[in-house]
Amino acid sequence: MSVMGQIPAPFPVKRTETPETWKKDGWSRMDEVKKHKVRSGKAKNVILFMGDGMGISTLTAARILEGQLRGESGEENRLSFEEFPFSALSKTYQVDQQTPDSAPTMSAITTGVKTLNGMISVNQNVRPNDFRTVKGNEAKTILQYAEEAGLSTGVVSTARLTHATPAATYSHTHKRGWESDRNVKAGDEEANKAGFPDIARQLIELKYGDGVDVAFGGGRSKFLPETKQDPEYSNQNGERQDGRDLTEEWVKKRSGAQFIWNKKQFDALDPKKTKGVLGLFEPSHMKYEYDRSKDTAGEPSLTEMAVKAVDILSNNKKGYFLMVEGGRIDHSHHDGSAFRALTETIELSNAVRAVASKVNLDETLIIVTADHSHAFVMSGYPYRGNNILGLVREGKADGAPADSYKLGTDKKPYTTLGYMNGTGAVREGERSELTQEQAIHPDHKQQALIPLAGETHGGEDVAIYATGINAHYIRGSMEQNWIFYVMADALGLAR
């Protein structure tokens, strides 16, 4: 469903369950579980969905919000991938940190090797500030193995395609911020003079197979020269200082390849005839789903990009590997804004549902997970059905909501959702008086405990969900890098 609906009003309490209905529901679930088909063998296709920053509290709150947007109490709702038959917990620590960064966590998933903070698809022998140590310590990715084997490959993200998570599928660097040559030059003049390849270059120059077949996301400025005006915004130019237009190089590299940058061009793509496509829909990150309708040139949703990518990649009879990232869940959390983080999570769920409904699970493995969590919490004792974005109202003895909002010891109400740290932190020791109207506004920043310029990641485990062939190998408490081996084993690669 669309996430553009009204913010849910306080839910009228309707207690329809009885002890008998709880029992009936439980036994129905048991009957359903016993019917789950375990599919074993070699997969033709692997689709990896990444919710960047999609921790357990984010899943819970997004599940409730989605249900409340339909007029339900929300707690009983399930996101699409929560219906998958197999799940596990992923331990997200990296080589040098308890609470991780996106670069090493996604690298662990794509290469099977854990690494250091800020590094992309290299092993831990690389030294943080020495570009010379990268060569020889690259960790080959599942996408690169797939290209070597003749499979088609795709990368889809609502973030810049050069951002850490998508970049970890195809590039190798010790500096996740080196997305364009301008970034390399600003960070290390010696590396720039030595021609160390920036991340955007590495996408275009990929040496494995015939290169990435489908790439949809943001980040146009990283691919265009500073002398070229952005096609959508007349007041912006590209940022490359080497004079190269990587979008033109993409088109010239392969017969029939295309570069697109708006919704009209995206809609005009014929999946059966598309040989290779690079879609860059914003100079930086794509719009949040809630704000997408305001985009000047129009841009596709995550669901639309994922479905189109599957349609194009399915032309290869050998199969494909596809990574789809809901990248802006993370960005909204960093900004201390729960609403957009939750609606981005709902859109990822929509994308999973759309893709899972059209692929053959007897030959396709689908995995949904996150790279890390956030310092995002649900607390208080709100009654069932309380607006997940709103102020806490506790329940009376009969289960009905209290007549007033719960107050803290400072005599002020508080919300169910909040952050341990971030931009919404209390300043000068006193919380502001918050109204329900303010709390449920899409632009509201939840109150936080510790003031920081940006909210941080969380270090707890994240969930993994799986369906399709060999999905039953996703189980228990897993090291994050084990996900790579489940995918590689399914495709018969990298042994």
C-alpha positions in Angstrom: 0.0 0.0 0.0 1.0 3.6 -0.4 2.7 5.3 2.5 1.3 8.6 1.6 -1.8 8.3 3.7 -2.9 10.3 6.7 -1.0 10.1 9.9 -3.1 7.6 12.0 -5.4 9.1 14.6 -5.8 7.5 18.0 -7.1 4.0 17.4 -10.5 3.2 18.9 -10.1 0.2 21.2 -11.8 -2.9 19.9 -11.0 -6.0 21.7 -12.2 -8.8 19.4 -9.8 -11.5 20.6 -10.9 -14.2 23.0 -8.9 -17.0 24.6 -10.5 -19.2 21.9 -9.4 -17.0 19.0 -5.8 -16.8 20.4 -5.7 -20.6 20.4 -7.3 -20.9 17.0 -4.7 -18.5 15.6 -1.8 -20.4 17.3 -2.9 -23.8 15.9 -3.5 -22.3 12.4 0.1 -21.0 12.6 1.4 -24.5 13.5 -0.5 -26.0 10.6 0.9 -23.4 8.2 4.5 -23.9 9.4 4.2 -27.6 8.9 3.3 -27.0 5.3 6.4 -24.9 4.6 8.4 -26.3 1.7 12.1 -26.7 2.2 13.7 -26.1 -1.2 17.2 -27.5 -1.5 19.7 -27.5 -4.4 21.4 -25.0 -6.7 19.8 -21.5 -7.1 19.6 -19.8 -10.5 19.1 -16.4 -9.0 19.9 -14.7 -5.7 18.2 -11.4 -4.6 19.6 -9.6 -1.6 17.4 -6.9 0.0 19.2 -4.5 2.4 17.4 -2.2 4.8 20.2 0.2 5.7 19.9 0.8 9.4 16.8 -1.4 9.7 17.2 -2.7 13.3 14.6 -4.7 15.3 13.0 -1.6 16.8 12.6 -0.1 13.3 10.9 -3.2 12.1 8.5 -3.3 15.0 7.6 0.4 14.7 7.2 0.2 10.9 5.0 -2.9 11.2 2.7 -1.0 13.6 2.7 2.2 11.4 1.8 0.2 8.3 -1.1 -1.4 10.1 -2.3 1.9 11.5 -2.2 3.6 8.1 -4.8 0.9 7.2 -6.9 1.9 10.2 -5.8 -1.1 12.3 -4.3 -1.1 15.7 -1.0 -2.1 14.0 0.7 -4.5 16.5 -0.8 -7.6 14.8 0.4 -6.5 11.3 3.3 -8.2 9.5 5.7 -6.7 7.0 6.0 -8.7 3.8 9.2 -10.4 4.6 8.1 -11.3 8.1 6.0 -14.0 6.3 9.2 -15.7 5.1 9.6 -19.1 6.5 13.2 -18.8 7.7 14.9 -16.2 9.9 18.0 -15.6 12.0 19.9 -13.0 13.9 23.0 -11.4 12.5 26.0 -10.3 14.6 27.1 -7.0 13.2 30.3 -6.2 14.9 33.3 -5.4 12.7 37.0 -6.2 13.1 37.7 -3.0 15.1 34.3 -1.8 16.4 31.4 -3.1 18.5 28.9 -0.7 16.9 29.6 -0.8 13.2 29.7 1.3 10.1 27.8 0.4 6.8 31.0 -0.1 4.8 32.5 -3.1 6.7 29.1 -4.6 7.5 27.9 -4.7 3.9 31.4 -5.8 2.9 31.1 -8.8 5.3 27.8 -9.7 3.5 29.1 -9.3 0.0 32.6 -10.9 0.5 32.4 -13.2 3.4 35.2 -11.4 5.2 34.9 -8.9 8.1 37.0 -5.8 7.8 37.7 -2.4 9.4 35.8 0.8 9.8 35.2 2.8 6.7 36.6 0.1 4.4 34.8 -1.4 1.4 35.4 -5.0 0.2 39.0 -5.3 1.3 40.4 -7.4 4.1 41.6 -6.3 7.5 45.3 -6.2 6.3 44.6 -2.9 4.6 45.9 0.1 6.7 43.4 2.9 7.2 45.4 5.7 5.7 47.5 4.0 3.1 46.1 3.5 -0.3 49.1 1.4 -1.3 47.9 -1.4 0.9 44.7 -1.9 -1.0 46.2 -3.7 -3.9 46.5 -7.4 -3.2 44.0 -7.2 -0.3 40.8 -6.8 -2.3 38.1 -9.2 -1.2 36.1 -10.5 -4.3 32.4 -9.8 -4.0 29.4 -12.1 -4.7 28.5 -9.8 -7.6 32.0 -10.2 -9.1 31.9 -14.0 -8.7 28.5 -13.9 -10.4 29.8 -11.9 -13.4 32.7 -14.3 -13.8 30.2 -17.2 -14.0 28.3 -15.5 -16.8 25.3 -14.4 -14.6 23.7 -11.0 -15.0 24.0 -8.6 -12.1 22.2 -5.6 -10.7 22.5 -2.9 -8.0 19.5 -0.9 -6.9 19.5 1.8 -4.2 17.7 4.9 -3.1 21.1 6.2 -1.9 23.9 7.3 -4.2 25.2 4.2 -6.1 28.6 5.1 -4.8 27.5 5.1 -1.2 28.9 2.4 1.1 26.2 -0.3 0.8 25.9 -0.4 -3.0 29.6 0.3 -3.5 30.4 -2.8 -1.5 29.0 -5.0 -4.2 31.5 -3.9 -6.9 34.3 -1.7 -5.5 37.4 -2.0 -3.3 38.8 0.9 -1.2 40.0 1.8 2.2 38.0 5.1 2.2 34.3 4.8 1.8 34.1 8.6 1.1 36.2 8.4 -2.0 33.1 8.3 -4.2 34.6 10.6 -7.0 38.0 11.8 -8.0 37.3 15.1 -6.3 37.0 13.2 -3.0 40.2 11.3 -3.6 42.1 14.5 -4.4 40.8 16.2 -1.3 41.7 13.2 0.9 45.1 12.3 -0.4 46.9 14.2 -3.2 49.4 11.3 -3.5 46.7 8.8 -4.1 45.1 11.1 -6.7 48.4 11.5 -8.5 48.9 7.7 -8.4 45.5 7.3 -10.1 43.8 5.4 -7.3 40.4 4.7 -8.7 37.4 6.4 -7.0 34.2 4.4 -6.5 32.3 5.7 -9.4 35.2 4.8 -11.7 35.2 1.3 -10.3 31.6 0.8 -11.3 32.2 1.8 -14.9 35.6 0.0 -15.1 34.5 -3.3 -13.5 36.7 -6.0 -15.0 34.5 -9.0 -14.2 32.3 -10.4 -16.9 30.7 -7.7 -19.0 30.2 -5.4 -15.9 27.1 -4.6 -13.9 24.0 -4.9 -16.1 21.5 -2.8 -14.2 22.3 0.1 -11.9 19.6 2.3 -10.5 20.0 4.9 -7.8 21.2 8.4 -7.0 24.6 10.0 -7.3 24.8 11.7 -10.7 27.3 14.3 -9.5 29.9 11.6 -8.9 29.7 10.5 -12.6 29.6 13.9 -14.3 32.4 16.4 -14.9 32.4 19.7 -13.1 32.1 21.4 -16.5 28.8 19.7 -17.3 25.4 21.0 -16.1 23.2 18.5 -14.3 20.3 17.5 -16.6 17.7 18.1 -13.9 18.9 21.1 -11.9 20.3 24.1 -13.9 22.1 25.5 -10.9 24.2 22.4 -10.3 27.1 20.8 -12.2 28.9 17.5 -11.8 31.9 17.3 -9.5 34.5 15.2 -11.4 37.7 17.0 -11.9 39.3 14.6 -14.3 37.1 15.7 -17.2 35.5 12.3 -17.6 31.8 11.9 -18.1 31.3 8.4 -16.8 27.7 8.3 -18.0 28.9 8.6 -21.6 31.6 6.0 -20.9 28.9 3.6 -19.6 27.0 3.9 -22.9 30.1 3.4 -25.1 31.3 0.4 -23.1 28.6 -1.9 -24.2 26.4 -2.2 -27.3 22.9 -1.1 -26.6 23.6 0.3 -23.1 21.6 3.3 -21.9 21.9 6.1 -19.4 18.7 7.5 -17.9 17.9 10.1 -15.3 14.2 10.7 -15.0 10.9 8.8 -14.6 9.8 9.2 -18.2 12.9 7.5 -19.4 12.6 4.8 -16.8 9.0 4.0 -17.7 10.0 3.8 -21.4 12.6 1.0 -20.7 11.6 -2.2 -22.5 13.0 -5.0 -20.2 13.2 -7.4 -23.1 15.4 -5.1 -25.2 17.5 -3.5 -22.5 21.1 -4.6 -22.7 22.5 -2.6 -19.9 21.2 0.5 -18.1 22.5 3.1 -15.7 19.8 5.1 -14.0 20.9 8.1 -11.9 17.9 9.9 -10.7 19.4 12.6 -8.4 22.8 14.3 -8.0 23.0 12.9 -4.5 20.6 10.5 -2.8 17.1 9.9 -4.2 14.1 11.5 -2.5 12.4 9.9 0.5 9.4 7.9 -0.6 7.1 10.4 1.3 8.6 13.3 -0.7 9.0 11.5 -4.0 5.9 13.1 -5.6 7.6 16.5 -5.3 10.6 15.6 -7.4 10.9 18.0 -10.4 11.7 15.4 -13.1 10.0 12.5 -11.4 11.8 9.4 -10.1 10.8 5.8 -9.7 10.0 4.2 -6.3 12.2 1.5 -4.8 9.5 -1.0 -5.7 9.5 0.1 -9.4 13.2 -0.1 -9.6 13.4 -3.5 -8.1 10.7 -5.0 -10.3 12.2 -3.4 -13.5 15.7 -4.8 -12.5 14.3 -8.3 -12.1 12.5 -8.1 -15.5 15.7 -7.0 -17.2 18.1 -9.5 -15.4 15.7 -12.4 -16.1 16.7 -12.3 -19.8 19.8 -14.2 -18.9 19.0 -17.9 -18.9 22.0 -18.6 -16.6 20.5 -16.4 -13.9 21.4 -13.3 -11.9 22.5 -11.7 -8.7 20.6 -8.6 -7.6 21.1 -6.3 -4.6 18.3 -3.9 -3.6 18.9 -1.3 -0.9 16.4 0.8 1.0 19.2 3.2 1.7 17.3 6.1 3.2 16.1 4.3 6.3 19.5 5.0 7.7 19.6 8.7 6.6 16.3 9.5 8.3 17.5 7.9 11.6 20.7 9.8 11.5 18.6 13.0 11.2 16.5 11.9 14.2 13.3 11.6 12.2 11.4 8.4 12.8 8.5 9.0 10.4 10.6 8.9 7.2 12.7 6.0 8.5 9.5 4.0 9.1 7.9 4.9 5.7 11.1 4.0 4.0 11.0 0.6 5.7 7.4 0.1 4.6 8.5 0.8 1.0 11.2 -1.8 1.3 8.6 -4.2 2.4 6.5 -3.2 -0.6 9.5 -3.9 -2.9 10.1 -7.3 -1.4 6.4 -8.3 -1.8 6.4 -7.2 -5.4 9.5 -9.1 -6.3 8.7 -12.2 -4.3 5.4 -12.5 -6.0 6.8 -12.7 -9.5 9.9 -14.9 -9.2 10.1 -18.7 -9.0 11.1 -19.6 -5.5 12.1 -23.1 -6.7 15.1 -21.5 -8.4 15.5 -18.2 -6.5 16.9 -17.4 -3.1 15.6 -14.1 -1.5 17.3 -12.8 1.6 16.2 -9.6 3.5 18.5 -8.2 6.2 20.1 -5.0 7.5 23.7 -3.9 7.8 23.3 -2.5 11.3 20.8 -1.0 13.7 20.3 2.5 15.2 20.1 4.1 18.6 16.3 4.0 18.1 14.0 2.8 20.9 10.3 2.1 21.7 9.5 2.7 25.4 6.8 3.7 27.9 3.7 1.6 28.4 1.3 2.8 25.6 -2.0 1.1 25.2 -2.5 -1.2 22.3 -3.3 0.8 19.2 -1.7 4.0 20.5 -0.4 6.1 17.6 3.1 4.7 17.2 4.4 8.2 16.4 2.4 10.0 19.1 2.5 10.7 22.8 2.2 7.8 25.2 -1.2 7.1 26.6 -1.3 4.1 29.0 -4.2 1.8 29.4 -6.8 1.6 32.1 -7.6 -1.5 34.0 -10.3 -2.4 31.4 -7.8 -2.0 28.5 -9.3 1.3 27.3 -6.8 4.2 26.8 -6.3 6.6 29.7 -8.0 10.0 29.5 -4.7 11.9 29.4 -1.2 11.4 28.2 1.4 9.9 30.6 3.7 12.5 32.1 7.4 12.1 33.1 8.6 13.3 36.4 9.1 16.7 34.8 5.3 16.9 34.3 5.6 16.7 30.5 4.3 14.1 28.1 6.7 11.9 26.0 6.5 9.8 22.8 6.8 6.0 22.4 9.6 6.5 19.9 12.9 8.2 20.7 16.6 8.1 20.3 19.5 7.5 22.7 21.4 10.2 21.0 21.1 12.7 18.1 19.9 16.1 17.0 16.7 16.0 19.0 18.4 15.9 22.4 17.3 18.0 25.3 19.4 21.2 25.5 20.1 23.1 28.8 18.6 20.3 30.8 14.9 20.8 30.1 12.6 19.0 27.7 10.2 21.1 25.6 6.5 20.8 26.0 5.3 18.5 23.2 1.8 18.3 21.7 0.3 15.3 19.9 0.0 17.4 16.8 3.8 18.1 16.9 4.7 14.5 17.7 2.9 13.0 14.7 4.1 15.5 12.2 6.3 13.9 9.4 9.0 16.5 10.1 9.1 16.0 13.8 12.5 15.0 15.3 12.0 12.7 18.3 13.6 13.6 21.6 17.0 12.1 22.3 19.1 11.6 25.4 22.6 12.7 24.3 23.1 15.7 22.0 25.1 14.9 18.9 25.3 16.4 15.4 23.8 13.2 14.0 22.3 10.1 15.6 24.5 7.0 15.7 24.2 3.4 14.7 23.3 0.7 17.2 25.4 -2.3 17.9 22.8 -5.0 18.6 22.0 -7.9 16.3 19.7 -7.4 13.3 17.3 -9.8 11.7 17.7 -11.9 8.6 14.7 -13.3 6.7 14.9 -15.8 3.8 12.7 -17.7 1.4 13.2 -19.8 -1.7 15.9 -22.3 -2.5 18.4 -23.0 0.3 16.6 -20.4 2.5 16.7 -22.9 5.4 20.4 -22.2 5.8 19.5 -18.9 7.3 18.9 -19.9 11.0 20.1 -19.4 14.5 22.6 -16.7 15.6 24.8 -16.0 12.6 28.0 -14.1 12.0 27.1 -11.4 9.5 29.7 -12.6 7.0 28.0 -16.1 6.9 25.3 -14.6 4.7 27.8 -14.5 1.8 28.4 -18.2 2.1 24.7 -19.0 2.0 24.4 -17.0 -1.2 27.6 -18.3 -2.8 26.7 -21.9 -1.9 23.3 -21.4 -3.5 24.8 -20.2 -6.7 27.6 -22.7 -6.7 30.3 -20.0 -6.6 33.5 -19.1 -4.7 34.3 -22.5 -3.2 
